[in-house]
Amino acid sequence: MGSNYLDGIEDGYGLSLPLAPGLGELASSIVDSYLMRPEGLVYDKDANGNPCAMKAAEPSLTFTIQGALTPGASVVATVSPAIVRPDLVGEVLVLDYQTPSMEACVVAATSGNNQVTLLNVQFAHSANASADVGRVITEDRSMPNKRSVARVAKWPIINVVSLLGRYAYGRRSDQVGGLYQEMNLLASVQTFGGPPQWIPINVTQSSWSDQSGDIWVPAGMLLAYYSDVRIKYVAGYAQAPEPVVRAAAQIANAITANGGISGNIKMFSAGDKRIQKFTSSILDADIQALLNPFKARTLY
């Protein structure tokens, strides 16, 4: 279910109401594409008012929980399909999405191929509750050399739901003749035991800036900084900002005036490179100016 920034819109944006079916969703999808925020800008809250999911995010996988869940810490749940893997630790499962008992739960441990231990469960859930993967934003970031601060691409950060770190080899610039100037003992051990393991980090021990997107990550074992971090978070607004609504309305007007968007989006391909261009009839400079403050950062 994608964004619809024109849902419930009233007079004042130059639109002919009621909107044509699907027009609000189409205009909003163009907005999200330009912003490089496919999960949209609006988040959902649980019954306690805690932001727990991105409203337009599409789940990559949905488990069904076998049996009822009661509130508490370290709650074991049996799930279907039976495709649980050890690297599911740290994943965020959104239970009973868009129901009064909706909440985001972090996987603390796995057992076999069909059991997960949820770090904390706030509400009671009946048998066959849904558990969605992919309803929060996930980013993997390499940590700066000898620093404990990472930066995410989306903002404002509202809630960091899960945080993981791992130790791996550093950058190639840290190597001399195939050897590291500063050998990371933890990374060396990982080399003989398979790929570096993601280690859960207590979110309450971290801190972040809502607007800059900087996240301070505490050191791990032996007080060594993590090489990489995986951040699962919610970022955005309880309702669409007025400039975004106005931009979506202008796009909807342009689509209506042109009788659709045919011919207004151009695609250029060369090998594995692809460029998508919106012509001025849909995304002109004025609309882009409204949207640019909300555009995701391009991080390398």
N, C-alpha and C positions, 0 to 999 in steps of 0.2 A: 504494500500500500504506500504509494508515493505521497509527496507533499501536495497540499492544496492551500496556498496562501490566500486564495480568494473565497474560501469557505465562509459563509455568513457575512460576506461583504455587504455594505450598505451604500446608498448613493453618496457621491462625492469623489469618485475616481473616474468619472466619465464613461462608465460601463452601462450597457443596456442590460437591465435586469428583468427577468432571471437570466443567468448565464446559460449559454448553450451547453448541453451535456458534455462533460469531459474537457471543456475549455479551461476551467481553473486548474485542473491537473496538468494539462498540456503546457500552459504558461508557467506553472510552478516547476515542471520538470526542466524547462529551458533555464529557469533561474538557478536551480540546483546544479545543472551541468556547467553553467558559466562559473559558479562559485566553487566548483570542484568539491562539492559537499553532497554526495549522493544520498547520504542519510538525512539531508535537510537541516533546517535551523531550529526546529521545534522539538522539545523533548516531552516525554510522558512522565508522570509522577505515580508513585505507589500510594496506598491508602494513608500513609503517614506524611505524604507531601514530599517524599524524597525522590529526586530525579533518578530514574532507573533505566531509561531506554530512550533511543532516538525514534521519534514518531514515524519517520519515513524509511527507516532502515528495514531491509528485507532479511529475514533470518536465513542463514546458510544451511541450517540443520535444525530440525525439531525432534526432540525426544518426547516420548510419552512415559510418565512416571507410573510405575505399577504399584498400586497401593496408596493409601492416604499418607500425608505428611503432617506432622504436628510441629508447632513452633519450638525452637530450641537451637542449641549449638551442636555442631558436628552431627548433623542429621544424615543418616544413610538412606539413599534412595536407589531403588532398582529401576532401570530405564530400558526402554525399547526404542529403536533397534539396538541390538547388542553389539555395538561398535565402539565401545569405550576404550580409549587408549591412555597410557600413562601421561602423555603430553596434554591431556585435557585438564590437568591440574592448573589452576589459575584462570580457567575459562569462566566467563560470566553466563549463567543460565537465567533467562528471564522467564519466570513461572507465571502461567495463566495470564498471558498478555491481554491487556485491555479488559480486565475483569476487576472487581473490587479487591481481590486478593493478589493482584499483580505485584511482583517484586523481583529484584535482581539478586541472585545468589551466586557466590563464588565457590567453585569446586576446590576443595581442600585436599582431596585424595581420591584415588580410584582403586577398585578391587575387581579383578577379573575383567570380563568384557561387557559387564552390564550393571555395575554398581559404582555410584559416586557418593562421596561424603561432602555435604554442603556445609560451608563454614558457619553459616547462621541462617535460620529460617524465621521470618517475622510472623507469618500468618499460616493458618491451617489451610491445607489443600486437599481436595478430595481425590479419589483414585482417578487415574487417567488424566491427570493434569498435564498441560503442555509445558515444555521446557525448551525455549528457543535459544539457539546460538547465533550471535551476529547482530544483536539489536543494540549493542553499544559500539562506540568507535574503538578500533584497535590499531595501534601504531607500534612498530619496532624502531627503536632509535639507537644508534651507536653513541656511546658516551664520549664527550671530549676527553682528550688525553689528560689523565691525572686530575679530572674534575668530576664532580658528582651532580651536575646539572644537565638535564635534557630539555628539549623543546618540542612541543607538539604542533601540528599544523592547523588545528581547529580551535576556535575560542569563541566566547569566553568559556573557560573550563568551569563546569558546574559541580561535577562530582567525579573523582577518580575512584572507580569501583574495584579495580584489581591492578596490581603492580608486580612484575616479575623482573628478575635480573639474571644474567649469566656471565661466566668468565670464558673468554675466548682469546685467541691470538690478537695482538694489536694490529695497527696499520702497517702496510709494507714499508712506510717511511721509518718505522722503528727497527727495521731489520738491517743487519750488516752481514753480508756473505752468508745469508740463510739463517743467521742466528740473531736473536733479539738482544739489543743492548741491555734491556732490563728484562730478564727472563721472568715470566709470570708462572710461578710454581703451580698455581691452581689450573692454569690453561694447559700446562704440560701434563698434569694428571688426567685432564679431560681427554687428551689426545689418545690415550690408551684405553679409554672406556667408552668410545663412541662420540657422537656429537655433543657439544656443550649442553648441559642440562639447565633448563629454566628453573630458577629458585624463587618461590613466592616471597614477597616483601610485605611487611606489615604497613598498610597504607597510612595508618595513623602516625607512623614515624616519618612520613614524608610531608612536604609542603609544596604549594604551587601558587603561581600568580595567575589570577583569573584571566587577565587581559593579555599579558605577554606570552602565556603558554609555557613559561619556564617551570620545570618540576625539579625540586631538589630530592635526590634519591640517597638514602643512607647507605653507608658502606656495608659490605657483607662479611663473609668469613675472613678472619685474620685482619679485619678492618681494611680490606682491599676494595677499591672501587670496582663496580661491575663494568664489563666491557660493553654490554648491550642491555637495554631495558625494553620490556614490552608493557605498554600502557593501555589499559582498557578504561575508557572514560566516557562521560556524557558532557557535551558542550553545546551551547546554544541558548535558546530563550523559551520561556513558558508559552509565549505566543509570538507570532511573526512580527519583527520590527516594522514600523510604518514605512520606511523607505523600501523595504523588500515587497511589502504589499503594493505600494505604488508602482514599483517596477513591474511586478507581475500583472497589474492592471493595464499598464501601457503595452506590455507584450500581448496580452489578450486582445486589446483594441487593434493592435497591428495585425494580428492573425485574422481577426474578423474583417478588417478592411481589405486584406489581401485575399480573402476567401480561403485561407489555410496557410501552410508554411512551405508549400511546394515551391522550390526555386530559391528559397531564402536561406537554405543551409547548403554549404558547399563542402565537399570532402576531397582532399588531395592525398594520394598515397604514393610512396616511393619505397619499394622494398618493404621492410617491417615498420617504417615510419608513416604515421598518419596525422594529418592536420585537419581539424574541423573548424570551419569559419562561418560565423553568423553574419549575414549582410545587414546593412544599416536599417533595413525595413523592419527587422525584428529586434535586434539589439543595437540601437544607435548609441552615440556617445553619452547622451543624457541618461539613458537607462543604465549604462555601464557605470556612470558616476554614482548613481544611487546604490549599485550593488558592490562596488569595489571595496568599501570598508568591511564587508563580510566575507571576502574571498579568502579561501584557504591559502596558507603560505606554501610555497614550494620549497621543501627541505631536502638537502642532499646529505 
